[in-house]
Amino acid sequence: MRIGQWDILEFSRDAAHVSPPWPEGYWPAKDKEADEAAWNESVEAFRRDLEAIKRLVADPATDLFAPIEHGDGQTILREALLVADHNAYHLGVLVTLKRILASQ
């Protein structure tokens, strides 16, 4: 969720942004162990980027319907809806996993 959201945000606001390679660039390295500090850092990065997206959408200077100059017809509105859809899907997966684990 964090990496996908970050990628969409950066694409929306930075013409020089280069997306990570698909699909390996959207997942943490398999050999990297995550501890509580890494989890907390990931959650904070997710929240910061989400706030940045919200600010971008709420900014009166942002034309939600104008094509992004460096894109292929995408708009800020489309990218914001993509973030919402992506996050909703994965949040649903996380809630389902939590319920499954809690019932064990």
Secondary structure, 3 states (H helix, E strand, C coil): CHHHHHHHHHHHHCCCCCCCCCCHHHCCCCCCCCCHHHHHHHHHHHHHHHHHHHHHHHCCCCCCCCECCCCCCCEHHHHHHHHHHHHHHHHHHHHHHHHHHHCC
